């Protein structure tokens, strides 16, 4: 499982076809990719790591605080393209990405685990496999890749 974590001042997602939108203030936008063969252990590892990742600045300007410390919000977006392999040719190969059925299940469990870790009101998400317009106001910029394997 891959979680591309971006520290943000704000983030939002809009899905016109679903008349859906969600937004957060200061916190993280997590682009989440599920790999073929990922398990619930991978999901738990990634969710717990993201919840505890110390990428927010303390009073001395050091990245020493987590979401648990700051009370920040999270926007989780499904992103199978994180497993795009572009080493050969010009079109990425997505064979490493999990099939939609298993990916959706782990994506939804990731969101539930994040809610358990940080509180229901702190976690927002997109809609799995929807075409989304995601706005990310990266703070820093700070971007960290969390991988379960």
C-alpha positions in Angstrom: 0.0 0.0 0.0 1.2 3.5 -0.8 0.1 6.6 0.8 1.4 9.9 -0.7 1.0 12.3 2.2 0.9 16.0 1.7 0.9 18.5 4.5 -1.7 21.1 3.5 -3.2 24.4 4.6 -6.4 23.3 2.9 -7.6 20.7 0.5 -10.8 19.8 -1.2 -12.4 17.3 -3.7 -15.3 17.9 -6.1 -17.1 15.2 -8.1 -19.5 16.9 -10.5 -21.2 13.7 -11.6 -22.1 12.9 -8.0 -22.8 16.5 -6.9 -20.3 15.8 -4.1 -17.7 17.9 -2.4 -15.6 17.7 0.7 -13.0 20.0 2.1 -10.5 20.3 5.0 -8.4 22.9 6.6 -4.9 22.5 8.0 -3.9 18.8 8.0 -3.1 16.2 5.3 -4.2 15.1 1.9 -3.5 11.4 1.5 -3.5 9.9 -2.0 -3.9 6.2 -1.3 -2.9 3.4 -3.7 -3.6 -0.2 -3.1 -1.3 -2.9 -4.5 -2.3 -6.3 -5.7 -1.8 -8.6 -2.7 -2.1 -5.9 0.0 -3.7 -7.1 3.2 -5.5 -5.7 6.2 -2.0 -5.6 8.0 -0.7 -3.3 5.2 -3.7 -1.1 5.6 -3.4 -0.9 9.4 0.3 -0.1 9.0 -0.3 2.7 6.5 -3.2 4.2 8.5 -1.4 4.1 11.8 1.8 5.5 10.2 -0.1 8.4 8.6 -2.0 9.2 11.9 1.3 9.4 13.8 3.5 11.0 11.1 5.3 13.9 12.7 5.4 16.4 9.8 3.9 19.5 11.6 6.1 22.1 13.1 6.3 22.7 16.8 6.9 26.1 18.5 10.6 25.9 17.5 9.9 25.3 13.8 10.9 21.6 13.9 8.7 19.0 12.3 7.9 17.3 15.5 4.1 17.1 15.8 1.5 14.7 14.4 -2.1 15.1 13.5 -2.9 13.8 17.0 -1.0 16.7 18.4 -2.3 19.4 16.1 -5.9 18.3 15.7 -5.6 18.6 12.0 -7.9 17.1 9.4 -7.4 14.5 6.7 -8.7 14.2 3.1 -8.2 10.6 1.7 -8.4 10.2 -2.1 -8.1 6.8 -3.9 -5.3 6.9 -6.4 -4.5 3.7 -8.3 -2.1 5.6 -10.5 0.4 5.5 -7.6 1.2 2.0 -8.9 1.8 3.1 -12.5 5.1 1.7 -13.8 6.5 4.0 -16.5 9.9 2.4 -16.9 9.1 1.0 -20.3 7.4 3.0 -23.1 5.4 6.2 -22.6 2.2 4.7 -21.2 2.3 3.6 -17.6 1.4 0.0 -16.8 -1.0 -0.4 -13.8 -0.7 -4.2 -13.4 0.6 -3.8 -9.8 -2.5 -1.9 -8.7 -5.1 -4.0 -6.9 -8.3 -4.9 -8.7 -11.1 -2.5 -7.9 -13.1 -4.8 -5.6 -10.2 -5.5 -3.2 -8.8 -2.0 -3.5 -12.2 -0.5 -2.6 -12.5 -2.7 0.5 -9.0 -1.7 1.8 -9.6 2.0 0.9 -12.8 2.0 3.0 -11.1 0.1 5.8 -8.2 2.7 5.7 -10.7 5.5 6.1 -12.4 3.7 9.1 -9.0 3.1 10.7 -8.1 6.8 10.3 -11.4 7.7 11.9 -10.7 5.3 14.8 -7.3 6.9 15.2 -8.3 10.6 14.9 -12.1 10.9 15.2 -14.9 10.7 12.7 -15.2 14.5 12.3 -11.5 14.8 11.3 -11.6 12.5 8.2 -13.1 13.3 4.8 -12.7 11.4 1.6 -13.4 11.3 -2.1 -15.5 8.6 -3.7 -13.6 5.4 -4.8 -13.0 5.2 -8.6 -14.8 8.5 -9.3 -13.3 11.1 -11.6 -12.4 13.8 -9.1 -11.1 17.4 -9.1 -8.7 17.5 -6.1 -7.4 20.8 -4.9 -4.3 20.6 -2.7 -2.7 23.6 -1.0 0.6 22.0 -0.1 2.2 23.6 3.0 6.0 23.8 2.9 5.9 22.0 0.5 6.0 18.8 2.6 5.3 15.5 0.8 6.1 12.1 2.3 5.7 8.6 0.8 4.5 5.9 3.2 4.7 2.3 2.0 3.6 -0.8 3.8 6.2 -3.1 2.2 
